[in-house]
């Protein structure tokens, strides 16, 4: 067997393993893994915030911005830095 074919077969096997592992997580837990800070209750309980939310809080303290830090609710996917700077 050529080395190229062996590398391709190993790569396909590794990808298939991870697809099956993610599927089993979804089947047994009933939901996707909550890796986003805004979705994960444990991260929020520990006080972990996304960088954009921390930047907004610092901007409010330093510049007296009228931006409400809690508007996005920690949803980092909707955060933008430029929209909240003076």
N, C-alpha and C positions, 0 to 999 in steps of 0.2 A: 504494500500500500504506500502511496506517495505521501510525503509529509504534508503537502497542501490539503489533501483529502482528509488526513487525520486531524489537522487543525480545524477544518470546517466542521467535521463531525463532533469534535469536542465543543466547539462554539455553539452548535445547534443543541447539544445536550445540556449545556449550562443554561442557555436561554430557556429551554423547555422546563428545566428544574425550577427556575425562578417563576415562570408563568404558573406552574402547578402550585408552588408554595404560596403565591399571592392569591390564587383561586381558593385554596384551602382556608386561608385566613378569612376571605370573604364569606365562604360557606359556613365556617364554624362560628365566627363572630357576628355575622349578619350585616356587617358594614365594612367600608374601606378603612384602612389605617388612617387615623387622624394625625397627620404629621404637621399640618399648618398650625401656627401659634393661635390663630383666631378660632380654630375648631377644637383644640386640645385643652380640656378643662384642667388637666394636671399641670400644664405649663403656665396657665394663667394663675392657678393657685400658688405657684412658686414665685410669681411676680415676673416671669419672663415675658418680655414685650418685643415686638418687632422693631427693627431699627428706625423705621419711619415713624412709628408711634413715639419712640423716645425723642426723635428729632423734633416732632411737633411739640412735645412737652417742654423741651429746652427752648424752642422758639417762643413759646408762650411766656416762659420765665424771663428770658433775656430781652425780648423785643416787645413784650406786652401785646402780642398778637391777639386778635379777637377770635381766632380759630378755636373751636371746641375740640379738644383732644378726643373726647369720647364719641364723636360723630360716627367714626368708622367702626367703633366697637372692637377695635383690634384686628379688623379684617385687613390683613396686609396686602391682599390682592387688589384692593381698591385704593391703596395709599399712593400718593405722589408727593415728592418733596417740593417741587416748584410751585404747586398750587397753594401751599400754606406758608410760603416765605414772603416777607415784605420786600 
